[in-house]
Amino acid sequence: MKNLGIPNRGDAASTAAISEVVFGYCHCIDAFADEALLALFTPDGEWWQPGKEPMRGRSQIADYLQERDRSVPGRHVASNILIDMEGSEQARVVSYYTVFKAGPGGAPTPVSMGEYHDIFRLDQGRWRIARRETHRVFRAA
């Protein structure tokens, strides 16, 4: 993101819609709402995760989602969203995330913290993730 400290915010409606997608991703991934999560990506959307081959397109992302362990509840928490508009139909977005899983006795235990580096694109009148790069900063031992 070129304007890390003072991003080009654009209009309030776009900023709010993009933020809702960032937060919506957290709700969808935690609820295993795969179809709703896939709709947050453009049809040709990409998702890059550390140590894995990039997922390209909704079908590859869907395959990954189906393989996830659904036995342990978790919660993704997003914060510190910075939105830098690149015209009226694209934005670069950086947000922080923390992932909690159930630990001993069901206590919430942080397992990962990092940043999402996203490119959002306006697609059929809705802001969607065109590319997401997951950057882990901390991981539980």
N, C-alpha and C positions, 0 to 999 in steps of 0.2 A: 504494500500500500504506500503510495507516494506521499500522501498527506496525513501521516500518522497522527500528528498533534492537532491539526486543524483541517479535518476532511471537508470536502465539498458535499454538504448535506443534501442538497437538492430540495424538492418539495416535501412538506410534512407527510403527505399521504404515502409517498414512496418510501420514506424513512420508516414510517409505522408499519407498512406492509412487509418490508424486508425484515424488520425486527420480529414481526409475528411469525415469519417463516423460520427464523433462527430458533425461536422458542417452540414453535410447533414441531420442529424436528425432534426436540427433546421429548415432548409428550408422545410423539408417534413411536420413537425408537423404544421408549420405556414400556409402552402399552402393546408392543409387538403389532402395531397397526401398519403392516407392511404396505398395503395399497395406498393408504393416506400418505405414508412417508415417500413412496415412489412418486406421487403426484407433486411433491415439493421440488423434484428435480425436473429439468428440461428432458425431453425424450432422449437427447444425446448427452445427457449430463454425465459427468465423470466424478469419481470419488477415489481419492488417493489416500492410502493409509500406510503408515510406516511398516516396512518389511513385507508388503504384499504387492502383488501386481495391481496396477490401476484397474478399477472397474469402469467400463465405458458403456453407457446406455442403461436404460432402466432394467433390461433383462439380466445383465450381469449384476447389477445392484440387487435385484430381486433374489438371485441365486445366493448371494452372500447373506442376505437377511434370513433366508430359509435355513441356513446352516447354523445360525446363532443358538447358543444354549438358552433355552427359555425357562429353565428350572430355577434360576436364581434371580429374584427381583432386583432391579437396579433403578437408579435415577440419574439422569443427565441434567446438569444445571448449567445454563448459559448466562454469561454476564459480559460486561465491558465491551459492548458492541460498538464498533466504529464503522461507519458507512461512508464511502467515498464515491460519489456519483461520477460516472464517466459518460456524460451525455444523459439523454432522457430514457435510455433503454438498457443500460448496463451499469453495474456498481461493483466495486471491490469492497469486501466486508471482512473484518477481522473480529472474532469474538473469543472469549475465554470459555473453557468448559471444565467442569469437574464431574467425574463419574463416581457414584456411590453404589456399593453392592452390600447385601446383607452379610455381616460378619458373625462372629461368635454370639450366640444368643439373639441373633437378629439385629444387632446394633449396626447402624449405618457406618460403613467403612469406606473412606475414599480410596479408590483403586487407580485413578488416573486423573491427571490435570494437564491441560494444554491449551492449544489455540486451534480454531478453525480459520483457515484462510480461504475465503470463498469468492467466486465470481458469480454474481446474480445477473440474470437477464430477464427482461420483460418478455413473456411468452404467452400469447393468446390473452393478453390483458391482465396477466398475473405475474408477480415476481416469483421466479424459481431459481434454484441453484443450478448453474451451468457447470460449475467445477467446485469441488470441496477437497481441500487438502487438510488432513488431520496431522497436527504437529504435537506430539506428546512432549511435555516439558518435565513432568514428574510421573513416576509409576511406582505403585506399591512394591515393596521388596518381596 
